[in-house]
Amino acid sequence: MALKIIHQDLIHDYLACVPDSLSDKFNALKDADLSTADFSFYTSVASVFSSKIEGEDIELDSYIRYKRDGISFQPDYSKKTDDLYRAYIFAQTNPLNEQNIKNAHQLLSQHLLTKTWQGRYRTQNMYVATEDGRIEYVAAPPGMVEVEMEKFFADLNVLLEMDMSLKEACYYASMLHLVFVKIHPWNDGNGRSARLIEKWFLAEKFGEKAWFLQNERVYYQHHAEYYQNIRQLGLEYESLNYNMALPFLLMSVV
């Protein structure tokens, strides 16, 4: 199977590292007792911890009290997490494809970007900087973004049509996450989108149980390692070495 941008070279090493108990753990997943018809506990977990990875000052207990029980907080406290929550809910009832990823970005970026850039690829240079002002990563040049995203969605369509085991699906879901965040196609909301796409892909393959996974919590609890593993591939998009991706790919399964 030839893919255009999603790397497959590590899949055998990956499969050898993933414990056989993964399927049993996945099959045992179920919704939380706290969930109601109008409130999803695990969507709250995903939204809060994905937001916290990006530096949002929000706590799960407070967000649950606000979302489930209607306890009021200052509007600024929850608005970005609310936007992301809505994007997850949207993904749970819509197929994973290019237009719906753009639609999800429009939802999650309501308070990140002006309307002009919601669901629209950037046309500016993009780099990630450290707190002390050093350039940590240079994303795909703006002239490459459209082409690289075309490759991304071509591969996504191929992967969605493939029969694969749960282990294989976890590999490709994590690789979709990593490749998307390395392209960095939006002006903001790239990490939030990438983590959503990872889980969305697993849900397309294995149903609603995937939405009960807590990958975002795992990434937050190990967020220094999360960023370090992303950095290991290299400084500039055009010279990334995906042979260094295995530590990142294994984060949510071992």
C-alpha positions in Angstrom: 0.0 0.0 0.0 1.6 3.3 -1.1 0.8 6.4 1.0 1.8 9.9 0.1 2.7 11.4 3.4 1.7 9.0 6.3 4.9 7.1 7.1 4.6 3.3 7.5 8.3 2.3 8.1 7.9 2.0 11.8 4.7 -0.1 12.0 6.4 -3.4 12.6 8.5 -2.0 15.4 5.4 -0.3 16.8 3.3 -3.5 16.7 6.1 -5.4 18.5 6.0 -2.8 21.4 2.2 -2.7 21.9 0.9 -5.1 24.5 -1.7 -7.7 23.4 -3.8 -6.5 26.3 -4.7 -3.4 24.3 -7.8 -5.0 22.8 -9.1 -6.2 26.2 -8.6 -2.7 27.6 -10.4 -1.1 24.6 -13.3 -3.6 24.7 -13.8 -2.8 28.4 -14.3 0.9 27.8 -17.7 2.3 28.7 -19.2 5.7 29.3 -18.9 7.2 32.8 -21.8 7.2 35.2 -21.6 11.0 35.3 -22.6 11.3 31.7 -26.2 12.4 30.9 -28.2 12.9 27.8 -26.9 16.4 27.6 -23.4 16.0 29.1 -20.5 13.8 28.1 -17.9 13.2 30.8 -15.2 11.8 28.5 -15.8 14.7 26.0 -15.1 17.0 28.9 -12.0 15.1 29.8 -10.8 15.4 26.2 -11.6 19.1 25.9 -10.1 20.1 29.2 -6.8 18.2 28.9 -6.3 19.1 25.2 -6.9 22.7 26.3 -4.5 22.4 29.2 -1.7 21.2 26.8 -2.1 24.5 25.1 -1.7 26.4 28.4 -5.4 27.0 29.2 -6.0 27.5 33.0 -8.9 25.2 33.5 -9.5 22.3 35.8 -11.6 19.2 35.1 -13.6 19.3 38.3 -14.6 22.9 37.8 -15.5 22.3 34.2 -17.7 19.3 35.0 -19.6 21.3 37.7 -20.1 24.1 35.1 -21.0 21.8 32.2 -23.1 19.2 34.0 -24.6 21.1 37.0 -24.8 24.6 35.6 -22.5 26.3 38.1 -21.5 29.6 36.7 -17.9 30.8 36.2 -16.4 33.8 34.6 -17.1 33.6 30.8 -13.4 33.7 29.9 -12.7 30.7 32.1 -14.4 28.1 29.9 -15.0 29.6 26.4 -12.1 28.0 24.5 -12.7 24.7 26.2 -16.4 25.0 25.3 -15.5 25.6 21.7 -13.4 22.4 21.7 -16.2 20.5 23.4 -18.5 21.5 20.6 -15.9 20.3 18.1 -15.7 16.9 19.7 -19.5 16.6 19.8 -19.6 17.5 16.1 -17.0 14.9 15.3 -19.0 12.2 17.2 -21.9 12.6 14.8 -20.1 13.4 11.5 -17.8 11.4 9.2 -14.1 12.1 9.2 -13.2 14.0 6.0 -11.6 17.2 4.8 -14.7 19.4 5.0 -15.7 18.1 8.4 -12.2 18.7 9.8 -12.4 22.3 8.5 -15.9 22.5 10.1 -14.5 21.2 13.4 -11.7 23.8 13.3 -14.3 26.5 12.8 -15.9 25.4 16.0 -12.8 25.0 18.1 -11.2 28.2 17.0 -14.1 30.5 17.7 -12.1 32.3 20.4 -8.7 31.6 19.0 -8.9 33.2 15.5 -10.9 35.8 13.6 -13.7 34.4 11.5 -11.5 34.9 8.4 -9.1 32.2 9.5 -11.5 29.7 11.1 -11.4 26.5 9.0 -9.0 28.1 6.5 -5.3 27.2 5.9 -2.7 29.7 6.8 -0.9 31.7 4.1 1.8 33.0 6.5 5.1 31.4 7.7 4.6 29.5 11.0 7.1 28.6 13.7 6.9 27.4 17.2 9.0 29.2 19.7 10.1 28.4 23.3 9.3 30.7 26.2 12.7 32.3 26.0 12.3 33.2 22.3 14.2 30.4 20.6 12.7 28.8 17.5 11.8 25.3 18.3 10.2 24.2 15.0 9.6 25.7 11.6 6.3 24.4 10.0 5.6 23.7 6.4 6.2 26.8 4.3 2.9 28.5 3.3 3.3 27.5 -0.4 3.4 23.9 0.6 0.5 23.7 3.0 -2.2 23.1 0.4 -0.2 20.4 -1.4 0.7 18.7 1.9 -2.9 18.7 3.1 -4.0 17.2 -0.2 -1.6 14.3 0.4 -2.8 14.1 4.0 -6.5 13.7 3.0 -5.6 11.3 0.1 -3.9 9.1 2.7 -6.7 9.5 5.2 -9.2 8.3 2.6 -7.1 5.2 1.9 -6.7 4.4 5.5 -10.4 4.8 6.2 -11.1 2.2 3.5 -8.5 -0.3 4.9 -9.3 -3.3 7.1 -6.9 -3.1 10.1 -6.4 -4.4 13.6 -6.8 -2.2 16.6 -3.1 -2.0 17.0 -2.6 -0.9 13.4 -5.4 1.7 13.7 -3.7 3.1 16.8 -0.5 3.4 14.8 -2.1 5.3 12.0 -4.2 7.4 14.3 -1.1 8.6 16.1 0.8 9.1 12.8 -2.1 11.2 11.5 -1.9 13.3 14.7 1.9 13.8 14.2 1.9 14.5 10.5 -1.0 17.0 10.9 0.7 18.9 13.7 4.0 19.0 11.7 2.3 20.5 8.7 0.6 23.0 11.1 -2.0 24.1 8.5 -3.9 26.6 10.7 -2.9 29.9 12.2 -3.9 28.4 15.6 -5.6 25.3 16.9 -3.3 22.8 15.3 -2.6 20.7 18.4 -6.3 20.7 19.4 -7.2 19.6 15.8 -4.5 16.9 15.7 -5.6 15.3 18.9 -9.2 15.3 17.8 -8.3 13.7 14.5 -6.4 10.9 16.3 -9.5 10.0 18.3 -11.9 10.6 15.4 -10.0 8.1 13.2 -10.2 5.4 15.9 -13.9 6.1 16.3 -14.4 5.7 12.5 -12.6 2.3 12.7 -13.9 0.9 16.0 -17.0 2.8 17.0 -18.1 5.0 19.9 -15.9 3.3 22.5 -13.0 5.3 21.0 -14.5 8.5 22.4 -14.1 7.1 25.9 -10.3 6.9 25.5 -8.3 9.4 27.6 -5.4 10.1 25.2 -5.6 13.8 25.8 -5.2 13.3 29.6 -2.2 11.0 29.0 -0.6 13.6 26.7 -1.1 16.3 29.3 0.2 14.2 32.2 3.4 13.7 30.1 3.3 17.0 28.3 7.0 17.7 28.5 7.6 14.3 27.0 4.9 14.9 24.4 6.6 18.0 23.1 10.0 16.4 23.3 8.9 13.4 21.2 7.4 15.8 18.6 10.7 17.8 18.5 12.8 14.7 18.0 11.8 14.6 14.3 13.8 17.8 13.6 13.7 21.6 13.4 12.4 22.2 9.8 9.4 20.6 8.0 11.3 19.8 4.9 14.0 17.8 6.7 11.9 15.9 9.3 13.0 12.4 10.1 10.0 10.2 10.8 12.2 7.3 11.8 12.4 9.2 15.1 8.7 9.0 15.7 8.3 5.8 17.6 8.4 7.3 21.1 5.6 9.7 20.2 3.5 7.0 18.5 3.7 4.7 21.6 2.7 7.4 24.1 -1.0 6.5 24.3 -0.7 2.7 24.2 2.1 1.7 26.5 
